[in-house]
Amino acid sequence: MEYVQERVATLHSFGDGDPDAPTDRAAVVVPMTEREYAGLAAERVLSELEALSPARVVVPLRAPAERVGAFREWLDGFDLPLETLWCDGPRVADLLADAGLDGERGKGRDVWLALGRALKEEFVVVHDADTKSYSRAYVRRLLFPLARGFDFSKGYYARVENDRLYGRLFRLFYAPLVRALRDSAPESEFLAYMGAFRYALAGEFALTSDVAASLPVQRTWGLEVGTLAAAYDAVGVDGAAQVDLGSYEHDHRAVSGPTGLEDMSRSVGAALLRASEAHGVDPDYDALPDAYRAVGESYVERYAADAAFNGLSYDRAGERDQVRTYAASIAPPGPDTRLPAWNETTLSPGDVAAAADADADEAAAGTLDRADE
């Protein structure tokens, strides 16, 4: 336990604090995929939200058509003001295409679609549904800074489970990469801000609806990094806070594979590097992978000592391998494919909701034209 402030305001959990917060003025966005269906973690999340009584819950759903009916029926069984927004139907795709917003699908796009509906409330909270240790206190903690003059808050927590250190993509990729960038641009206020968040890749954050409406959003796994960068532009260092959420356990991903950490590192790295360039940093892409690898390998030794200090298992060779794997993902970020801020698009959240409902109704009835899905 510690009590040190960071470059951004840091709210610590010194015990079992569960502060009062304006949950009745907040929408909670909980993105889900088909793997969350009737799962124990998702059941816990929704049951805790029932006790919290938020103003609105929006579940952007990424799932095949044949799963939509059962998924909606399951979600409707919770005593919540809940709206399911199926993100993969043909009408939604057509709306996005007509607005010039078609492109890669992913978690970020799902959250962006849901944010349009969440803007009806004063505050918006976003968090994942795979949290085994989920507590209603998380939402209150995330909202608490917003009731005290901050406009954006980010959750953080230690990923220590099964006698091992997790949070590998943050520990072994994001944090060393930010450090390597800061070594080459020590005067960058933006990088100081990006390095101040104790778990920058956490999926839990809260913001005012005005700020939510002003943020461009990454389409895929760069969502969390892109949100931090966009929040910097919207509210600055003094408008942001990070909040200790305490104990936190959720699913782990393999390093390789189509949804593994290696694949995610490319999106995370691109989002960070693109934002850094936009804020005056000029990365040397020839030297950066080696600089990152040197920092990352030094971090491995630090984590090895920390694990030994706490009697935890630690795979030093495996973590070094991950650093080498992630180094290959460091490259110029390519074109900016972010979705625009909701206040900069003519697309109507109401039209999106109507299209998603119509798609979901047909999917549930088995009458959806699969050729257009």
C-alpha positions as CSV (number, residue, x, y, z in Angstrom):
1,M,0.0,0.0,0.0
2,E,1.2,3.5,-0.8
3,Y,-0.1,7.0,-0.9
4,V,2.0,8.9,-3.4
5,Q,0.5,11.3,-5.9
6,E,1.4,11.0,-9.6
7,R,1.5,13.4,-12.5
8,V,-2.3,13.0,-12.6
9,A,-4.4,13.1,-9.4
10,T,-4.3,9.6,-7.8
11,L,-7.1,8.4,-5.5
12,H,-5.9,5.5,-3.4
13,S,-7.8,2.7,-1.7
14,F,-6.6,2.6,1.9
15,G,-9.2,0.1,3.0
16,D,-12.7,-0.9,1.9
17,G,-13.8,2.6,0.9
18,D,-17.0,2.8,-1.1
19,P,-17.6,6.5,-1.6
20,D,-20.9,8.1,-2.5
21,A,-21.1,8.9,-6.2
22,P,-23.8,10.0,-8.7
23,T,-24.7,6.6,-10.0
24,D,-28.3,7.7,-10.6
25,R,-27.0,10.2,-13.2
26,A,-24.7,7.7,-15.0
27,A,-24.8,5.3,-17.9
28,V,-22.7,2.2,-17.7
29,V,-21.3,0.8,-20.9
30,V,-20.4,-2.9,-20.7
31,P,-19.1,-4.3,-24.0
32,M,-19.6,-8.0,-24.5
33,T,-18.8,-10.7,-27.0
34,E,-20.4,-14.2,-27.3
35,R,-17.9,-15.6,-24.8
36,E,-19.6,-13.6,-22.0
37,Y,-23.0,-15.3,-22.6
38,A,-24.3,-16.6,-19.2
39,G,-20.7,-16.7,-17.8
40,L,-20.1,-16.5,-14.1
41,A,-18.1,-13.2,-14.4
42,A,-20.7,-11.5,-16.5
43,E,-23.5,-12.8,-14.2
44,R,-21.6,-11.2,-11.3
45,V,-21.2,-7.9,-13.1
46,L,-24.8,-7.6,-14.0
47,S,-26.1,-8.7,-10.6
48,E,-23.8,-6.1,-8.9
49,L,-25.2,-3.4,-11.3
50,E,-28.7,-4.4,-10.3
51,A,-27.8,-3.4,-6.7
52,L,-26.2,-0.2,-7.9
53,S,-29.2,1.1,-9.9
54,P,-27.5,3.2,-12.6
55,A,-29.6,5.4,-14.8
56,R,-28.8,3.3,-17.9
57,V,-26.8,0.3,-18.9
58,V,-25.8,-0.2,-22.5
59,V,-24.4,-3.5,-23.7
60,P,-22.7,-3.3,-27.1
61,L,-22.8,-6.9,-28.3
62,R,-20.4,-8.5,-30.8
63,A,-21.8,-11.9,-31.6
64,P,-23.0,-14.0,-34.6
65,A,-26.6,-13.7,-35.6
66,E,-27.6,-17.2,-34.3
67,R,-26.5,-16.2,-30.7
68,V,-28.3,-12.8,-30.6
69,G,-31.8,-14.0,-29.5
70,A,-30.6,-16.1,-26.6
71,F,-28.2,-13.3,-25.6
72,R,-30.9,-10.6,-25.5
73,E,-33.2,-12.9,-23.6
74,W,-30.5,-13.6,-21.0
75,L,-29.7,-9.9,-20.6
76,D,-33.4,-9.0,-20.3
77,G,-33.6,-11.3,-17.2
78,F,-31.7,-8.7,-15.1
79,D,-33.6,-6.0,-13.3
80,L,-31.8,-3.1,-15.1
81,P,-32.6,-0.3,-17.5
82,L,-30.6,-2.2,-20.0
83,E,-30.3,-1.7,-23.8
84,T,-28.6,-4.3,-25.9
85,L,-27.0,-2.9,-29.0
86,W,-26.1,-5.6,-31.5
87,C,-23.1,-4.1,-33.4
88,D,-22.8,-6.7,-36.2
89,G,-26.1,-6.4,-38.1
90,P,-26.4,-5.3,-41.7
91,R,-28.5,-2.2,-41.0
92,V,-25.9,-0.9,-38.6
93,A,-23.2,-1.6,-41.2
94,D,-25.1,0.2,-43.8
95,L,-25.6,3.3,-41.6
96,L,-21.9,3.4,-40.9
97,A,-21.0,3.0,-44.6
98,D,-23.5,5.8,-45.5
99,A,-21.7,8.1,-43.0
100,G,-18.3,7.1,-44.4
101,L,-17.5,5.3,-41.2
102,D,-17.2,1.7,-42.3
103,G,-14.0,-0.1,-41.5
104,E,-12.4,-2.5,-39.1
105,R,-14.6,-4.0,-36.4
106,G,-13.4,-4.4,-32.8
107,K,-14.0,-3.5,-29.2
108,G,-13.4,0.2,-29.8
109,R,-16.0,0.4,-32.5
110,D,-18.5,-1.4,-30.2
111,V,-17.8,1.0,-27.4
112,W,-18.1,4.0,-29.7
113,L,-21.5,2.9,-30.9
114,A,-22.7,2.5,-27.2
115,L,-21.3,5.9,-26.2
116,G,-23.8,7.5,-28.6
117,R,-26.6,6.0,-26.5
118,A,-24.9,6.7,-23.2
119,L,-24.6,10.5,-23.9
120,K,-28.2,10.9,-22.7
121,E,-26.9,10.7,-19.1
122,E,-24.6,13.2,-17.3
123,F,-21.8,10.7,-16.7
124,V,-20.6,7.7,-18.5
125,V,-18.7,4.7,-17.1
126,V,-17.1,2.0,-19.3
127,H,-15.9,-1.3,-18.0
128,D,-15.4,-4.9,-19.1
129,A,-17.7,-7.9,-18.3
130,D,-15.0,-10.5,-17.6
131,T,-14.1,-9.4,-14.1
132,K,-14.3,-12.3,-11.7
133,S,-13.9,-10.0,-8.7
134,Y,-16.3,-7.3,-9.9
135,S,-17.9,-5.0,-7.2
136,R,-20.4,-2.3,-7.5
137,A,-17.9,-0.2,-5.7
138,Y,-15.9,0.0,-8.9
139,V,-18.5,2.2,-10.5
140,R,-18.8,4.5,-7.5
141,R,-15.0,4.9,-7.3
142,L,-14.7,5.7,-11.0
143,L,-17.6,8.3,-10.7
144,F,-16.4,9.9,-7.4
145,P,-13.8,12.2,-9.1
146,L,-16.4,13.4,-11.6
147,A,-18.5,14.7,-8.7
148,R,-15.5,16.6,-7.4
149,G,-14.6,18.7,-10.5
150,F,-12.6,16.2,-12.6
151,D,-13.8,15.3,-16.1
152,F,-12.1,12.0,-16.7
153,S,-11.1,9.1,-14.4
154,K,-9.2,5.9,-15.0
155,G,-9.2,2.8,-12.9
156,Y,-6.0,0.9,-11.9
157,Y,-5.2,-2.2,-9.9
158,A,-2.5,-4.8,-9.4
159,R,-2.8,-7.9,-11.5
160,V,-1.6,-10.6,-9.1
161,E,-3.5,-13.9,-9.4
162,N,-2.7,-17.6,-8.8
163,D,0.7,-16.6,-7.3
164,R,1.8,-14.9,-10.5
165,L,2.1,-11.4,-11.9
166,Y,-0.2,-10.7,-14.8
167,G,-1.0,-7.5,-16.7
168,R,1.8,-8.6,-19.1
169,L,0.9,-6.3,-22.0
170,F,1.1,-3.3,-19.8
171,R,4.1,-4.3,-17.7
172,L,6.2,-5.7,-20.6
173,F,5.1,-3.6,-23.6
174,Y,3.3,-0.4,-22.8
175,A,5.3,0.8,-19.8
176,P,8.7,0.1,-21.3
177,L,7.7,1.6,-24.6
178,V,6.6,4.8,-22.9
179,R,9.9,4.9,-21.0
180,A,11.9,4.5,-24.1
181,L,10.0,7.3,-25.8
182,R,10.5,9.5,-22.8
183,D,14.2,8.9,-22.8
184,S,14.3,10.3,-26.3
185,A,11.9,13.2,-25.6
186,P,12.3,14.0,-21.9
187,E,10.6,17.4,-22.2
188,S,7.3,15.9,-23.5
189,E,4.4,16.7,-21.2
190,F,2.2,14.3,-23.1
191,L,4.5,11.4,-22.5
192,A,4.8,12.3,-18.8
193,Y,1.0,12.1,-18.7
194,M,0.8,8.8,-20.5
195,G,3.4,7.4,-18.2
196,A,1.7,8.5,-15.0
197,F,-1.2,6.0,-15.3
198,R,-0.5,3.0,-13.2
199,Y,-2.5,0.7,-15.4
200,A,-3.0,2.5,-18.7
201,L,-4.5,-0.6,-20.4
202,A,-7.3,-1.1,-17.9
203,G,-10.7,-1.2,-19.5
204,E,-12.3,0.8,-16.7
205,F,-12.8,4.6,-17.1
206,A,-15.5,7.3,-16.5
207,L,-16.0,10.7,-18.0
208,T,-18.6,13.4,-18.3
209,S,-21.0,13.0,-21.2
210,D,-19.6,16.3,-22.7
211,V,-16.1,14.8,-22.8
212,A,-17.4,11.5,-24.1
213,A,-19.1,13.3,-27.0
214,S,-15.8,15.0,-27.8
215,L,-13.5,12.0,-28.0
216,P,-12.4,10.2,-31.2
217,V,-12.2,6.5,-30.6
218,Q,-9.9,3.7,-31.7
219,R,-11.6,0.9,-33.5
220,T,-9.9,-2.1,-31.9
221,W,-7.5,-2.9,-29.1
222,G,-6.0,0.5,-29.0
223,L,-9.2,1.8,-27.3
224,E,-7.7,2.3,-23.9
225,V,-4.5,4.1,-25.0
226,G,-6.4,6.2,-27.5
227,T,-8.9,7.2,-24.8
228,L,-6.1,8.4,-22.6
229,A,-4.6,10.4,-25.4
230,A,-7.9,11.9,-26.4
231,A,-8.7,12.8,-22.7
232,Y,-5.4,14.7,-22.5
233,D,-6.6,16.9,-25.4
234,A,-10.1,17.3,-23.9
235,V,-9.4,17.9,-20.2
236,G,-5.6,18.2,-19.8
237,V,-3.5,16.8,-16.9
238,D,-5.4,18.7,-14.2
239,G,-8.8,17.4,-15.4
240,A,-7.8,13.7,-15.2
241,A,-7.6,11.4,-12.2
242,Q,-6.8,7.7,-11.6
243,V,-8.6,5.6,-9.0
244,D,-7.5,2.5,-7.2
245,L,-10.1,-0.2,-7.7
246,G,-8.3,-2.6,-5.3
247,S,-8.6,-6.4,-6.0
248,Y,-9.2,-7.3,-9.6
249,E,-9.3,-10.6,-11.4
250,H,-10.3,-11.3,-14.9
251,D,-9.6,-13.6,-17.9
252,H,-6.1,-14.0,-19.3
253,R,-5.0,-14.1,-22.9
254,A,-2.4,-16.2,-24.7
255,V,0.5,-14.3,-26.2
256,S,0.0,-15.7,-29.7
257,G,-3.2,-16.2,-31.8
258,P,-5.7,-13.8,-33.5
259,T,-6.9,-12.2,-30.2
260,G,-3.6,-12.8,-28.2
261,L,-1.3,-10.3,-26.6
262,E,1.0,-10.2,-29.6
263,D,-1.8,-9.1,-31.9
264,M,-3.1,-6.6,-29.3
265,S,0.4,-5.1,-29.0
266,R,0.3,-3.9,-32.6
267,S,-2.9,-2.0,-32.0
268,V,-1.7,-0.6,-28.7
269,G,1.7,0.4,-30.1
270,A,0.2,2.1,-33.1
271,A,-2.3,4.1,-31.0
272,L,0.5,5.2,-28.6
273,L,2.9,6.1,-31.4
274,R,0.4,7.9,-33.5
275,A,-0.7,10.0,-30.5
276,S,2.9,10.7,-29.6
277,E,3.6,12.0,-33.1
278,A,0.5,14.2,-32.9
279,H,1.9,15.7,-29.6
280,G,5.3,16.7,-31.0
281,V,7.3,13.5,-30.4
282,D,9.4,12.3,-33.4
283,P,10.2,8.6,-32.7
284,D,13.3,7.2,-34.4
285,Y,11.7,4.0,-35.7
286,D,15.1,2.4,-36.6
287,A,16.4,2.8,-33.0
288,L,13.2,2.5,-31.0
289,P,12.8,-1.3,-31.0
290,D,16.2,-1.8,-29.5
291,A,15.7,1.0,-27.0
292,Y,12.4,-0.6,-26.0
293,R,13.9,-4.0,-25.7
294,A,16.7,-2.7,-23.4
295,V,14.1,-1.1,-21.1
296,G,11.8,-4.1,-21.2
297,E,14.6,-6.5,-20.3
298,S,15.6,-4.3,-17.4
299,Y,12.0,-4.3,-16.2
300,V,12.0,-8.2,-16.4
301,E,14.8,-8.2,-13.8
302,R,12.8,-5.8,-11.6
303,Y,9.7,-7.9,-11.8
304,A,11.8,-11.0,-11.0
305,A,13.0,-9.3,-7.8
306,D,9.5,-8.2,-6.9
307,A,8.0,-11.6,-7.5
308,A,10.8,-13.2,-5.3
309,F,10.2,-10.6,-2.6
310,N,6.5,-11.7,-2.5
311,G,7.1,-15.4,-2.9
312,L,5.5,-15.5,-6.3
313,S,6.3,-17.7,-9.3
314,Y,8.1,-15.9,-12.1
315,D,9.1,-17.1,-15.6
316,R,12.0,-14.8,-16.3
317,A,12.8,-16.5,-19.6
318,G,9.2,-16.4,-20.8
319,E,8.9,-12.7,-20.0
320,R,12.1,-12.0,-21.9
321,D,10.6,-13.9,-24.8
322,Q,7.6,-11.7,-24.7
323,V,9.7,-8.5,-24.7
324,R,11.4,-9.8,-27.9
325,T,8.0,-10.7,-29.4
326,Y,6.5,-7.3,-28.7
327,A,9.6,-5.4,-30.1
328,A,8.6,-6.7,-33.5
329,S,5.3,-4.8,-33.3
330,I,7.0,-1.4,-33.0
331,A,6.7,0.4,-36.3
332,P,5.3,3.6,-37.8
333,P,1.6,3.6,-37.0
334,G,0.1,4.0,-40.4
335,P,-3.1,6.0,-41.2
336,D,-5.4,7.2,-38.6
337,T,-8.6,5.2,-38.8
338,R,-10.3,6.4,-35.5
339,L,-14.0,6.9,-35.4
340,P,-14.8,10.6,-35.0
341,A,-16.2,12.3,-31.9
342,W,-19.9,12.0,-31.7
343,N,-20.2,15.8,-31.7
344,E,-18.4,15.8,-35.1
345,T,-20.6,13.3,-37.0
346,T,-24.0,13.6,-38.5
347,L,-24.8,10.0,-37.6
348,S,-27.7,9.8,-35.1
349,P,-27.4,7.5,-32.1
350,G,-31.1,7.0,-32.3
351,D,-30.9,5.7,-35.8
352,V,-28.1,3.4,-34.7
353,A,-30.2,2.0,-31.9
354,A,-33.2,1.5,-34.2
355,A,-31.1,-0.3,-36.8
356,A,-29.5,-2.5,-34.2
357,D,-32.9,-3.4,-32.7
358,A,-34.3,-4.3,-36.2
359,D,-31.3,-6.4,-37.0
360,A,-31.5,-8.2,-33.6
361,D,-35.2,-8.8,-34.0
362,E,-34.7,-10.5,-37.4
363,A,-31.7,-12.4,-36.1
364,A,-33.7,-13.7,-33.1
365,A,-36.6,-14.7,-35.5
366,G,-34.2,-16.4,-37.9
367,T,-35.2,-14.1,-40.8
368,L,-32.0,-12.1,-41.1
369,D,-30.5,-12.1,-44.6
370,R,-27.2,-13.7,-43.8
371,A,-25.8,-12.5,-47.1
372,D,-25.9,-9.0,-45.8
373,E,-24.7,-9.8,-42.3
